Amino acid sequence: MNLIRRNGTDVQLDPQPSSVLKTVSPNKKPNISISLSQDTLDDIREIGREEMRSRSQMIEILLIEAIRAREER
């Protein structure tokens, strides 16, 4: 089992199915532990890559449209 820190949050890489454990101590903020399987983490990374590709394509389209509009003036 691996434990990594991402943006101040501990992410536990666990071969077991994903789970969330929330504990609340009196007079303290809730403590939430998230256990992710490697497959789930890989899926999250792939979603992030797809979103970046989609954003890049959208930016490219907007730039092309802006250039065309400028040329038409």
N, CA, C and O atoms as a Tripos MOL2 file, in Angstrom:
@<TRIPOS>MOLECULE
protein
  292   291    73     0     0
PROTEIN
NO_CHARGES

@<TRIPOS>ATOM
      1 N           0.8490   -1.1790    0.0000 N.3       1 MET1
      2 CA          0.0000    0.0000    0.0000 C.3       1 MET1
      3 C           0.8910    1.2380    0.0000 C.2       1 MET1
      4 O           1.8210    1.3350    0.8010 O.2       1 MET1
      5 N           0.6160    2.1700   -0.8800 N.am      2 ASN2
      6 CA          1.3910    3.4030   -0.9880 C.3       2 ASN2
      7 C           0.5550    4.5770   -0.5110 C.2       2 ASN2
      8 O          -0.6620    4.6010   -0.6940 O.2       2 ASN2
      9 N           1.2110    5.5430    0.0990 N.am      3 LEU3
     10 CA          0.5350    6.7580    0.5370 C.3       3 LEU3
     11 C           1.2440    7.9300   -0.1160 C.2       3 LEU3
     12 O           2.4550    8.0900    0.0420 O.2       3 LEU3
     13 N           0.5040    8.7490   -0.8460 N.am      4 ILE4
     14 CA          1.0890    9.9220   -1.4880 C.3       4 ILE4
     15 C           0.3170   11.1560   -1.0540 C.2       4 ILE4
     16 O          -0.8390   11.0530   -0.6440 O.2       4 ILE4
     17 N           0.9410   12.3090   -1.1390 N.am      5 ARG5
     18 CA          0.2830   13.5600   -0.7640 C.3       5 ARG5
     19 C           0.0800   14.3830   -2.0220 C.2       5 ARG5
     20 O           1.0280   14.6370   -2.7650 O.2       5 ARG5
     21 N          -1.1640   14.8000   -2.2620 N.am      6 ARG6
     22 CA         -1.5230   15.6240   -3.4120 C.3       6 ARG6
     23 C          -2.2820   16.8380   -2.9020 C.2       6 ARG6
     24 O          -3.3470   16.7020   -2.2990 O.2       6 ARG6
     25 N          -1.7350   18.0290   -3.1430 N.am      7 ASN7
     26 CA         -2.3930   19.2810   -2.7490 C.3       7 ASN7
     27 C          -2.8170   19.2610   -1.2850 C.2       7 ASN7
     28 O          -3.9230   19.6850   -0.9480 O.2       7 ASN7
     29 N          -1.9460   18.7730   -0.4260 N.am      8 GLY8
     30 CA         -2.2340   18.7650    0.9980 C.3       8 GLY8
     31 C          -3.1570   17.6460    1.4390 C.2       8 GLY8
     32 O          -3.5640   17.6090    2.6000 O.2       8 GLY8
     33 N          -3.4970   16.7320    0.5400 N.am      9 THR9
     34 CA         -4.3950   15.6310    0.8750 C.3       9 THR9
     35 C          -3.6480   14.3170    0.7240 C.2       9 THR9
     36 O          -2.9780   14.0920   -0.2840 O.2       9 THR9
     37 N          -3.7600   13.4530    1.7200 N.am     10 ASP10
     38 CA         -3.1490   12.1370    1.6200 C.3      10 ASP10
     39 C          -4.0090   11.2540    0.7360 C.2      10 ASP10
     40 O          -5.2100   11.1150    0.9690 O.2      10 ASP10
     41 N          -3.4020   10.6610   -0.2700 N.am     11 VAL11
     42 CA         -4.0960    9.7250   -1.1530 C.3      11 VAL11
     43 C          -3.4240    8.3740   -0.9800 C.2      11 VAL11
     44 O          -2.2260    8.2190   -1.2160 O.2      11 VAL11
     45 N          -4.2170    7.4080   -0.5650 N.am     12 GLN12
     46 CA         -3.6990    6.0790   -0.3040 C.3      12 GLN12
     47 C          -3.9610    5.1940   -1.5190 C.2      12 GLN12
     48 O          -5.1110    5.0020   -1.9140 O.2      12 GLN12
     49 N          -2.9030    4.6580   -2.1050 N.am     13 LEU13
     50 CA         -3.0400    3.7460   -3.2360 C.3      13 LEU13
     51 C          -3.1400    2.3390   -2.6640 C.2      13 LEU13
     52 O          -2.1940    1.8370   -2.0550 O.2      13 LEU13
     53 N          -4.2710    1.7190   -2.8600 N.am     14 ASP14
     54 CA         -4.5760    0.4530   -2.2200 C.3      14 ASP14
     55 C          -5.1020   -0.5090   -3.2760 C.2      14 ASP14
     56 O          -5.9630   -0.1280   -4.0690 O.2      14 ASP14
     57 N          -4.6130   -1.7380   -3.3100 N.am     15 PRO15
     58 CA         -5.1390   -2.6780   -4.3000 C.3      15 PRO15
     59 C          -6.5930   -3.0640   -4.0360 C.2      15 PRO15
     60 O          -7.2460   -3.6330   -4.9100 O.2      15 PRO15
     61 N          -7.1010   -2.7650   -2.8570 N.am     16 GLN16
     62 CA         -8.4940   -3.0620   -2.5110 C.3      16 GLN16
     63 C          -9.4170   -2.0790   -3.2260 C.2      16 GLN16
     64 O          -8.9590   -1.0460   -3.7130 O.2      16 GLN16
     65 N         -10.7150   -2.3900   -3.2930 N.am     17 PRO17
     66 CA        -11.6590   -1.4440   -3.9070 C.3      17 PRO17
     67 C         -11.6160   -0.0840   -3.2160 C.2      17 PRO17
     68 O         -11.2340    0.0230   -2.0510 O.2      17 PRO17
     69 N         -12.0100    0.9400   -3.9430 N.am     18 SER18
     70 CA        -11.9840    2.2970   -3.4070 C.3      18 SER18
     71 C         -12.9360    2.4270   -2.2300 C.2      18 SER18
     72 O         -13.9850    1.7850   -2.1900 O.2      18 SER18
     73 N         -12.5590    3.2610   -1.2760 N.am     19 SER19
     74 CA        -13.4240    3.4970   -0.1210 C.3      19 SER19
     75 C         -13.1250    4.8680    0.4590 C.2      19 SER19
     76 O         -12.0670    5.4490    0.2130 O.2      19 SER19
     77 N         -14.0740    5.3710    1.2310 N.am     20 VAL20
     78 CA        -13.9090    6.6460    1.9160 C.3      20 VAL20
     79 C         -14.2300    6.4210    3.3800 C.2      20 VAL20
     80 O         -15.2530    5.8180    3.7080 O.2      20 VAL20
     81 N         -13.3740    6.8950    4.2560 N.am     21 LEU21
     82 CA        -13.5840    6.7680    5.6900 C.3      21 LEU21
     83 C         -13.5720    8.1640    6.2850 C.2      21 LEU21
     84 O         -12.6120    8.9140    6.1090 O.2      21 LEU21
     85 N         -14.6450    8.5130    6.9930 N.am     22 LYS22
     86 CA        -14.7270    9.8390    7.6030 C.3      22 LYS22
     87 C         -14.8170    9.6680    9.1100 C.2      22 LYS22
     88 O         -15.6780    8.9460    9.6120 O.2      22 LYS22
     89 N         -13.9310   10.3300    9.8210 N.am     23 THR23
     90 CA        -13.9770   10.3100   11.2800 C.3      23 THR23
     91 C         -14.0630   11.7400   11.7780 C.2      23 THR23
     92 O         -13.4300   12.6390   11.2250 O.2      23 THR23
     93 N         -14.8530   11.9470   12.8280 N.am     24 VAL24
     94 CA        -15.0060   13.2850   13.3970 C.3      24 VAL24
     95 C         -14.6530   13.2130   14.8700 C.2      24 VAL24
     96 O         -15.2580   12.4520   15.6240 O.2      24 VAL24
     97 N         -13.6770   14.0020   15.2750 N.am     25 SER25
     98 CA        -13.3030   14.0890   16.6810 C.3      25 SER25
     99 C         -14.0120   15.2820   17.2980 C.2      25 SER25
    100 O         -14.2650   16.2670   16.6050 O.2      25 SER25
    101 N         -14.3390   15.2190   18.5840 N.am     26 PRO26
    102 CA        -14.9810   16.3740   19.2330 C.3      26 PRO26
    103 C         -14.1040   17.6250   19.1070 C.2      26 PRO26
    104 O         -12.8880   17.5650   19.2900 O.2      26 PRO26
    105 N         -14.7370   18.7450   18.7950 N.am     27 ASN27
    106 CA        -14.0620   20.0470   18.6900 C.3      27 ASN27
    107 C         -12.9830   20.0930   17.6080 C.2      27 ASN27
    108 O         -12.0980   20.9470   17.6640 O.2      27 ASN27
    109 N         -13.0380   19.2080   16.6440 N.am     28 LYS28
    110 CA        -12.0520   19.2220   15.5620 C.3      28 LYS28
    111 C         -12.7590   19.0970   14.2290 C.2      28 LYS28
    112 O         -13.9190   18.6930   14.1510 O.2      28 LYS28
    113 N         -12.0370   19.4510   13.1900 N.am     29 LYS29
    114 CA        -12.5800   19.2990   11.8440 C.3      29 LYS29
    115 C         -12.6690   17.8120   11.5040 C.2      29 LYS29
    116 O         -11.9170   17.0010   12.0440 O.2      29 LYS29
    117 N         -13.5890   17.4590   10.6090 N.am     30 PRO30
    118 CA        -13.6690   16.0510   10.1900 C.3      30 PRO30
    119 C         -12.3800   15.6170    9.4970 C.2      30 PRO30
    120 O         -11.7580   16.3960    8.7740 O.2      30 PRO30
    121 N         -11.9990   14.3920    9.7220 N.am     31 ASN31
    122 CA        -10.8340   13.8060    9.0730 C.3      31 ASN31
    123 C         -11.3510   12.8080    8.0470 C.2      31 ASN31
    124 O         -12.0310   11.8470    8.4050 O.2      31 ASN31
    125 N         -11.0370   13.0250    6.7860 N.am     32 ILE32
    126 CA        -11.5320   12.1530    5.7260 C.3      32 ILE32
    127 C         -10.3460   11.4390    5.0850 C.2      32 ILE32
    128 O          -9.4170   12.0760    4.5890 O.2      32 ILE32
    129 N         -10.3910   10.1240    5.1020 N.am     33 SER33
    130 CA         -9.3680    9.3080    4.4520 C.3      33 SER33
    131 C          -9.9700    8.7030    3.1960 C.2      33 SER33
    132 O         -11.0750    8.1610    3.2270 O.2      33 SER33
    133 N          -9.2500    8.7960    2.1070 N.am     34 ILE34
    134 CA         -9.7250    8.2450    0.8410 C.3      34 ILE34
    135 C          -8.7450    7.1630    0.3990 C.2      34 ILE34
    136 O          -7.5460    7.4110    0.2690 O.2      34 ILE34
    137 N          -9.2580    5.9890    0.1760 N.am     35 SER35
    138 CA         -8.4420    4.8770   -0.2940 C.3      35 SER35
    139 C          -8.8220    4.5910   -1.7410 C.2      35 SER35
    140 O          -9.9750    4.2820   -2.0410 O.2      35 SER35
    141 N          -7.8410    4.6990   -2.6340 N.am     36 LEU36
    142 CA         -8.1000    4.4940   -4.0630 C.3      36 LEU36
    143 C          -7.3280    3.2870   -4.5740 C.2      36 LEU36
    144 O          -6.1600    3.0940   -4.2360 O.2      36 LEU36
    145 N          -7.9820    2.4910   -5.3790 N.am     37 SER37
    146 CA         -7.2620    1.4010   -6.0340 C.3      37 SER37
    147 C          -6.4340    1.9960   -7.1690 C.2      37 SER37
    148 O          -6.7190    3.0980   -7.6380 O.2      37 SER37
    149 N          -5.4290    1.2810   -7.6030 N.am     38 GLN38
    150 CA         -4.5870    1.7690   -8.6980 C.3      38 GLN38
    151 C          -5.4170    1.9430   -9.9630 C.2      38 GLN38
    152 O          -5.1910    2.8850  -10.7230 O.2      38 GLN38
    153 N          -6.3810    1.0440  -10.2010 N.am     39 ASP39
    154 CA         -7.2490    1.1650  -11.3770 C.3      39 ASP39
    155 C          -8.0520    2.4570  -11.3370 C.2      39 ASP39
    156 O          -8.2050    3.1310  -12.3560 O.2      39 ASP39
    157 N          -8.5690    2.8020  -10.1520 N.am     40 THR40
    158 CA         -9.3460    4.0350  -10.0130 C.3      40 THR40
    159 C          -8.4630    5.2460  -10.2620 C.2      40 THR40
    160 O          -8.8720    6.1850  -10.9450 O.2      40 THR40
    161 N          -7.2610    5.2290   -9.7150 N.am     41 LEU41
    162 CA         -6.3350    6.3410   -9.9200 C.3      41 LEU41
    163 C          -5.9860    6.4820  -11.3980 C.2      41 LEU41
    164 O          -5.9180    7.5960  -11.9180 O.2      41 LEU41
    165 N          -5.7640    5.3590  -12.0740 N.am     42 ASP42
    166 CA         -5.4860    5.3980  -13.5150 C.3      42 ASP42
    167 C          -6.6650    5.9880  -14.2830 C.2      42 ASP42
    168 O          -6.4740    6.7620  -15.2210 O.2      42 ASP42
    169 N          -7.8980    5.6180  -13.8820 N.am     43 ASP43
    170 CA         -9.0950    6.1660  -14.5270 C.3      43 ASP43
    171 C          -9.1760    7.6770  -14.3330 C.2      43 ASP43
    172 O          -9.5050    8.4090  -15.2670 O.2      43 ASP43
    173 N          -8.8740    8.1460  -13.1190 N.am     44 ILE44
    174 CA         -8.9130    9.5860  -12.8290 C.3      44 ILE44
    175 C          -7.8770   10.3140  -13.6830 C.2      44 ILE44
    176 O          -8.1550   11.3850  -14.2220 O.2      44 ILE44
    177 N          -6.6970    9.7390  -13.8020 N.am     45 ARG45
    178 CA         -5.6530   10.3590  -14.6280 C.3      45 ARG45
    179 C          -6.0820   10.4330  -16.0890 C.2      45 ARG45
    180 O          -5.8420   11.4420  -16.7530 O.2      45 ARG45
    181 N          -6.7140    9.3760  -16.5960 N.am     46 GLU46
    182 CA         -7.1600    9.3590  -17.9920 C.3      46 GLU46
    183 C          -8.2360   10.4150  -18.2210 C.2      46 GLU46
    184 O          -8.2370   11.0860  -19.2530 O.2      46 GLU46
    185 N          -9.1490   10.5650  -17.2690 N.am     47 ILE47
    186 CA        -10.1820   11.6070  -17.3800 C.3      47 ILE47
    187 C          -9.5230   12.9760  -17.4460 C.2      47 ILE47
    188 O          -9.9210   13.8220  -18.2470 O.2      47 ILE47
    189 N          -8.5080   13.2000  -16.6010 N.am     48 GLY48
    190 CA         -7.7850   14.4700  -16.6210 C.3      48 GLY48
    191 C          -7.1170   14.7240  -17.9580 C.2      48 GLY48
    192 O          -7.1420   15.8450  -18.4670 O.2      48 GLY48
    193 N          -6.5170   13.6840  -18.5320 N.am     49 ARG49
    194 CA         -5.8740   13.8350  -19.8450 C.3      49 ARG49
    195 C          -6.9050   14.1560  -20.9240 C.2      49 ARG49
    196 O          -6.6540   14.9890  -21.7950 O.2      49 ARG49
    197 N          -8.0630   13.4980  -20.8690 N.am     50 GLU50
    198 CA         -9.1140   13.7660  -21.8540 C.3      50 GLU50
    199 C          -9.6140   15.2030  -21.7360 C.2      50 GLU50
    200 O          -9.8590   15.8630  -22.7450 O.2      50 GLU50
    201 N          -9.7650   15.6890  -20.4940 N.am     51 GLU51
    202 CA        -10.2090   17.0740  -20.2990 C.3      51 GLU51
    203 C          -9.1860   18.0540  -20.8480 C.2      51 GLU51
    204 O          -9.5590   19.0620  -21.4490 O.2      51 GLU51
    205 N          -7.9000   17.7760  -20.6500 N.am     52 MET52
    206 CA         -6.8590   18.6690  -21.1600 C.3      52 MET52
    207 C          -6.8640   18.6890  -22.6840 C.2      52 MET52
    208 O          -6.7110   19.7470  -23.2930 O.2      52 MET52
    209 N          -7.0400   17.5170  -23.3030 N.am     53 ARG53
    210 CA         -7.1090   17.4670  -24.7680 C.3      53 ARG53
    211 C          -8.3100   18.2580  -25.2630 C.2      53 ARG53
    212 O          -8.2140   18.9920  -26.2470 O.2      53 ARG53
    213 N          -9.4360   18.1090  -24.5840 N.am     54 SER54
    214 CA        -10.6540   18.8170  -24.9750 C.3      54 SER54
    215 C         -10.4570   20.3280  -24.8510 C.2      54 SER54
    216 O         -10.8600   21.0870  -25.7320 O.2      54 SER54
    217 N          -9.8350   20.7590  -23.7490 N.am     55 ARG55
    218 CA         -9.5780   22.1930  -23.5570 C.3      55 ARG55
    219 C          -8.6260   22.7190  -24.6220 C.2      55 ARG55
    220 O          -8.8260   23.8100  -25.1570 O.2      55 ARG55
    221 N          -7.5970   21.9470  -24.9280 N.am     56 SER56
    222 CA         -6.6370   22.3690  -25.9540 C.3      56 SER56
    223 C          -7.3220   22.5270  -27.3020 C.2      56 SER56
    224 O          -7.0590   23.4860  -28.0280 O.2      56 SER56
    225 N          -8.2010   21.5900  -27.6370 N.am     57 GLN57
    226 CA         -8.9260   21.6710  -28.9030 C.3      57 GLN57
    227 C          -9.8410   22.8930  -28.9210 C.2      57 GLN57
    228 O          -9.9540   23.5680  -29.9440 O.2      57 GLN57
    229 N         -10.4950   23.1800  -27.7930 N.am     58 MET58
    230 CA        -11.3910   24.3300  -27.7270 C.3      58 MET58
    231 C         -10.6040   25.6340  -27.8860 C.2      58 MET58
    232 O         -11.0430   26.5460  -28.5860 O.2      58 MET58
    233 N          -9.4510   25.7160  -27.2380 N.am     59 ILE59
    234 CA         -8.6090   26.9110  -27.3600 C.3      59 ILE59
    235 C          -8.1510   27.0800  -28.8050 C.2      59 ILE59
    236 O          -8.1400   28.1930  -29.3310 O.2      59 ILE59
    237 N          -7.7760   25.9800  -29.4420 N.am     60 GLU60
    238 CA         -7.3420   26.0410  -30.8420 C.3      60 GLU60
    239 C          -8.4680   26.5650  -31.7360 C.2      60 GLU60
    240 O          -8.2290   27.4060  -32.6030 O.2      60 GLU60
    241 N          -9.6830   26.0780  -31.5320 N.am     61 ILE61
    242 CA        -10.8330   26.5370  -32.3230 C.3      61 ILE61
    243 C         -11.0780   28.0260  -32.0990 C.2      61 ILE61
    244 O         -11.3160   28.7700  -33.0500 O.2      61 ILE61
    245 N         -11.0200   28.4620  -30.8380 N.am     62 LEU62
    246 CA        -11.2390   29.8810  -30.5360 C.3      62 LEU62
    247 C         -10.1690   30.7590  -31.1830 C.2      62 LEU62
    248 O         -10.4750   31.8330  -31.7000 O.2      62 LEU62
    249 N          -8.9230   30.3060  -31.1540 N.am     63 LEU63
    250 CA         -7.8460   31.0780  -31.7820 C.3      63 LEU63
    251 C          -8.0370   31.1660  -33.2940 C.2      63 LEU63
    252 O          -7.8470   32.2300  -33.8840 O.2      63 LEU63
    253 N          -8.4100   30.0600  -33.9160 N.am     64 ILE64
    254 CA         -8.6500   30.0660  -35.3660 C.3      64 ILE64
    255 C          -9.7810   31.0290  -35.7080 C.2      64 ILE64
    256 O          -9.6780   31.7940  -36.6670 O.2      64 ILE64
    257 N         -10.8610   30.9920  -34.9260 N.am     65 GLU65
    258 CA        -11.9960   31.8960  -35.1660 C.3      65 GLU65
    259 C         -11.5910   33.3560  -34.9670 C.2      65 GLU65
    260 O         -12.0240   34.2280  -35.7210 O.2      65 GLU65
    261 N         -10.7660   33.6230  -33.9580 N.am     66 ALA66
    262 CA        -10.3120   34.9950  -33.7130 C.3      66 ALA66
    263 C          -9.4430   35.4900  -34.8660 C.2      66 ALA66
    264 O          -9.5620   36.6420  -35.2830 O.2      66 ALA66
    265 N          -8.5790   34.6340  -35.3770 N.am     67 ILE67
    266 CA         -7.7260   35.0080  -36.5120 C.3      67 ILE67
    267 C          -8.5780   35.2790  -37.7470 C.2      67 ILE67
    268 O          -8.3480   36.2560  -38.4600 O.2      67 ILE67
    269 N          -9.5610   34.4180  -38.0020 N.am     68 ARG68
    270 CA        -10.4470   34.6240  -39.1570 C.3      68 ARG68
    271 C         -11.2200   35.9330  -39.0330 C.2      68 ARG68
    272 O         -11.3430   36.6810  -40.0030 O.2      68 ARG68
    273 N         -11.7370   36.2040  -37.8420 N.am     69 ALA69
    274 CA        -12.5030   37.4350  -37.6320 C.3      69 ALA69
    275 C         -11.6160   38.6550  -37.8540 C.2      69 ALA69
    276 O         -12.0540   39.6540  -38.4240 O.2      69 ALA69
    277 N         -10.3750   38.5700  -37.4060 N.am     70 ARG70
    278 CA         -9.4530   39.6940  -37.5780 C.3      70 ARG70
    279 C          -9.1230   39.8920  -39.0560 C.2      70 ARG70
    280 O          -9.0390   41.0240  -39.5310 O.2      70 ARG70
    281 N          -8.9370   38.8000  -39.7710 N.am     71 GLU71
    282 CA         -8.6190   38.8940  -41.1980 C.3      71 GLU71
    283 C          -9.7860   39.4640  -41.9970 C.2      71 GLU71
    284 O          -9.5790   40.1420  -43.0030 O.2      71 GLU71
    285 N         -11.0040   39.1930  -41.5540 N.am     72 GLU72
    286 CA        -12.1910   39.6880  -42.2580 C.3      72 GLU72
    287 C         -12.3790   41.1900  -42.0820 C.2      72 GLU72
    288 O         -13.0560   41.8310  -42.8860 O.2      72 GLU72
    289 N         -11.7860   41.7520  -41.0400 N.am     73 ARG73
    290 CA        -11.9130   43.1920  -40.8080 C.3      73 ARG73
    291 C         -11.0770   43.9150  -41.7620 C.2      73 ARG73
    292 O         -11.0380   45.1450  -41.7400 O.2      73 ARG73
@<TRIPOS>BOND
     1     1     2 1
     2     2     3 1
     3     3     4 2
     4     3     5 am
     5     5     6 1
     6     6     7 1
     7     7     8 2
     8     7     9 am
     9     9    10 1
    10    10    11 1
    11    11    12 2
    12    11    13 am
    13    13    14 1
    14    14    15 1
    15    15    16 2
    16    15    17 am
    17    17    18 1
    18    18    19 1
    19    19    20 2
    20    19    21 am
    21    21    22 1
    22    22    23 1
    23    23    24 2
    24    23    25 am
    25    25    26 1
    26    26    27 1
    27    27    28 2
    28    27    29 am
    29    29    30 1
    30    30    31 1
    31    31    32 2
    32    31    33 am
    33    33    34 1
    34    34    35 1
    35    35    36 2
    36    35    37 am
    37    37    38 1
    38    38    39 1
    39    39    40 2
    40    39    41 am
    41    41    42 1
    42    42    43 1
    43    43    44 2
    44    43    45 am
    45    45    46 1
    46    46    47 1
    47    47    48 2
    48    47    49 am
    49    49    50 1
    50    50    51 1
    51    51    52 2
    52    51    53 am
    53    53    54 1
    54    54    55 1
    55    55    56 2
    56    55    57 am
    57    57    58 1
    58    58    59 1
    59    59    60 2
    60    59    61 am
    61    61    62 1
    62    62    63 1
    63    63    64 2
    64    63    65 am
    65    65    66 1
    66    66    67 1
    67    67    68 2
    68    67    69 am
    69    69    70 1
    70    70    71 1
    71    71    72 2
    72    71    73 am
    73    73    74 1
    74    74    75 1
    75    75    76 2
    76    75    77 am
    77    77    78 1
    78    78    79 1
    79    79    80 2
    80    79    81 am
    81    81    82 1
    82    82    83 1
    83    83    84 2
    84    83    85 am
    85    85    86 1
    86    86    87 1
    87    87    88 2
    88    87    89 am
    89    89    90 1
    90    90    91 1
    91    91    92 2
    92    91    93 am
    93    93    94 1
    94    94    95 1
    95    95    96 2
    96    95    97 am
    97    97    98 1
    98    98    99 1
    99    99   100 2
   100    99   101 am
   101   101   102 1
   102   102   103 1
   103   103   104 2
   104   103   105 am
   105   105   106 1
   106   106   107 1
   107   107   108 2
   108   107   109 am
   109   109   110 1
   110   110   111 1
   111   111   112 2
   112   111   113 am
   113   113   114 1
   114   114   115 1
   115   115   116 2
   116   115   117 am
   117   117   118 1
   118   118   119 1
   119   119   120 2
   120   119   121 am
   121   121   122 1
   122   122   123 1
   123   123   124 2
   124   123   125 am
   125   125   126 1
   126   126   127 1
   127   127   128 2
   128   127   129 am
   129   129   130 1
   130   130   131 1
   131   131   132 2
   132   131   133 am
   133   133   134 1
   134   134   135 1
   135   135   136 2
   136   135   137 am
   137   137   138 1
   138   138   139 1
   139   139   140 2
   140   139   141 am
   141   141   142 1
   142   142   143 1
   143   143   144 2
   144   143   145 am
   145   145   146 1
   146   146   147 1
   147   147   148 2
   148   147   149 am
   149   149   150 1
   150   150   151 1
   151   151   152 2
   152   151   153 am
   153   153   154 1
   154   154   155 1
   155   155   156 2
   156   155   157 am
   157   157   158 1
   158   158   159 1
   159   159   160 2
   160   159   161 am
   161   161   162 1
   162   162   163 1
   163   163   164 2
   164   163   165 am
   165   165   166 1
   166   166   167 1
   167   167   168 2
   168   167   169 am
   169   169   170 1
   170   170   171 1
   171   171   172 2
   172   171   173 am
   173   173   174 1
   174   174   175 1
   175   175   176 2
   176   175   177 am
   177   177   178 1
   178   178   179 1
   179   179   180 2
   180   179   181 am
   181   181   182 1
   182   182   183 1
   183   183   184 2
   184   183   185 am
   185   185   186 1
   186   186   187 1
   187   187   188 2
   188   187   189 am
   189   189   190 1
   190   190   191 1
   191   191   192 2
   192   191   193 am
   193   193   194 1
   194   194   195 1
   195   195   196 2
   196   195   197 am
   197   197   198 1
   198   198   199 1
   199   199   200 2
   200   199   201 am
   201   201   202 1
   202   202   203 1
   203   203   204 2
   204   203   205 am
   205   205   206 1
   206   206   207 1
   207   207   208 2
   208   207   209 am
   209   209   210 1
   210   210   211 1
   211   211   212 2
   212   211   213 am
   213   213   214 1
   214   214   215 1
   215   215   216 2
   216   215   217 am
   217   217   218 1
   218   218   219 1
   219   219   220 2
   220   219   221 am
   221   221   222 1
   222   222   223 1
   223   223   224 2
   224   223   225 am
   225   225   226 1
   226   226   227 1
   227   227   228 2
   228   227   229 am
   229   229   230 1
   230   230   231 1
   231   231   232 2
   232   231   233 am
   233   233   234 1
   234   234   235 1
   235   235   236 2
   236   235   237 am
   237   237   238 1
   238   238   239 1
   239   239   240 2
   240   239   241 am
   241   241   242 1
   242   242   243 1
   243   243   244 2
   244   243   245 am
   245   245   246 1
   246   246   247 1
   247   247   248 2
   248   247   249 am
   249   249   250 1
   250   250   251 1
   251   251   252 2
   252   251   253 am
   253   253   254 1
   254   254   255 1
   255   255   256 2
   256   255   257 am
   257   257   258 1
   258   258   259 1
   259   259   260 2
   260   259   261 am
   261   261   262 1
   262   262   263 1
   263   263   264 2
   264   263   265 am
   265   265   266 1
   266   266   267 1
   267   267   268 2
   268   267   269 am
   269   269   270 1
   270   270   271 1
   271   271   272 2
   272   271   273 am
   273   273   274 1
   274   274   275 1
   275   275   276 2
   276   275   277 am
   277   277   278 1
   278   278   279 1
   279   279   280 2
   280   279   281 am
   281   281   282 1
   282   282   283 1
   283   283   284 2
   284   283   285 am
   285   285   286 1
   286   286   287 1
   287   287   288 2
   288   287   289 am
   289   289   290 1
   290   290   291 1
   291   291   292 2
@<TRIPOS>SUBSTRUCTURE
     1 MET1         2 RESIDUE 1 A MET
     2 ASN2         6 RESIDUE 1 A ASN
     3 LEU3        10 RESIDUE 1 A LEU
     4 ILE4        14 RESIDUE 1 A ILE
     5 ARG5        18 RESIDUE 1 A ARG
     6 ARG6        22 RESIDUE 1 A ARG
     7 ASN7        26 RESIDUE 1 A ASN
     8 GLY8        30 RESIDUE 1 A GLY
     9 THR9        34 RESIDUE 1 A THR
    10 ASP10       38 RESIDUE 1 A ASP
    11 VAL11       42 RESIDUE 1 A VAL
    12 GLN12       46 RESIDUE 1 A GLN
    13 LEU13       50 RESIDUE 1 A LEU
    14 ASP14       54 RESIDUE 1 A ASP
    15 PRO15       58 RESIDUE 1 A PRO
    16 GLN16       62 RESIDUE 1 A GLN
    17 PRO17       66 RESIDUE 1 A PRO
    18 SER18       70 RESIDUE 1 A SER
    19 SER19       74 RESIDUE 1 A SER
    20 VAL20       78 RESIDUE 1 A VAL
    21 LEU21       82 RESIDUE 1 A LEU
    22 LYS22       86 RESIDUE 1 A LYS
    23 THR23       90 RESIDUE 1 A THR
    24 VAL24       94 RESIDUE 1 A VAL
    25 SER25       98 RESIDUE 1 A SER
    26 PRO26      102 RESIDUE 1 A PRO
    27 ASN27      106 RESIDUE 1 A ASN
    28 LYS28      110 RESIDUE 1 A LYS
    29 LYS29      114 RESIDUE 1 A LYS
    30 PRO30      118 RESIDUE 1 A PRO
    31 ASN31      122 RESIDUE 1 A ASN
    32 ILE32      126 RESIDUE 1 A ILE
    33 SER33      130 RESIDUE 1 A SER
    34 ILE34      134 RESIDUE 1 A ILE
    35 SER35      138 RESIDUE 1 A SER
    36 LEU36      142 RESIDUE 1 A LEU
    37 SER37      146 RESIDUE 1 A SER
    38 GLN38      150 RESIDUE 1 A GLN
    39 ASP39      154 RESIDUE 1 A ASP
    40 THR40      158 RESIDUE 1 A THR
    41 LEU41      162 RESIDUE 1 A LEU
    42 ASP42      166 RESIDUE 1 A ASP
    43 ASP43      170 RESIDUE 1 A ASP
    44 ILE44      174 RESIDUE 1 A ILE
    45 ARG45      178 RESIDUE 1 A ARG
    46 GLU46      182 RESIDUE 1 A GLU
    47 ILE47      186 RESIDUE 1 A ILE
    48 GLY48      190 RESIDUE 1 A GLY
    49 ARG49      194 RESIDUE 1 A ARG
    50 GLU50      198 RESIDUE 1 A GLU
    51 GLU51      202 RESIDUE 1 A GLU
    52 MET52      206 RESIDUE 1 A MET
    53 ARG53      210 RESIDUE 1 A ARG
    54 SER54      214 RESIDUE 1 A SER
    55 ARG55      218 RESIDUE 1 A ARG
    56 SER56      222 RESIDUE 1 A SER
    57 GLN57      226 RESIDUE 1 A GLN
    58 MET58      230 RESIDUE 1 A MET
    59 ILE59      234 RESIDUE 1 A ILE
    60 GLU60      238 RESIDUE 1 A GLU
    61 ILE61      242 RESIDUE 1 A ILE
    62 LEU62      246 RESIDUE 1 A LEU
    63 LEU63      250 RESIDUE 1 A LEU
    64 ILE64      254 RESIDUE 1 A ILE
    65 GLU65      258 RESIDUE 1 A GLU
    66 ALA66      262 RESIDUE 1 A ALA
    67 ILE67      266 RESIDUE 1 A ILE
    68 ARG68      270 RESIDUE 1 A ARG
    69 ALA69      274 RESIDUE 1 A ALA
    70 ARG70      278 RESIDUE 1 A ARG
    71 GLU71      282 RESIDUE 1 A GLU
    72 GLU72      286 RESIDUE 1 A GLU
    73 ARG73      290 RESIDUE 1 A ARG
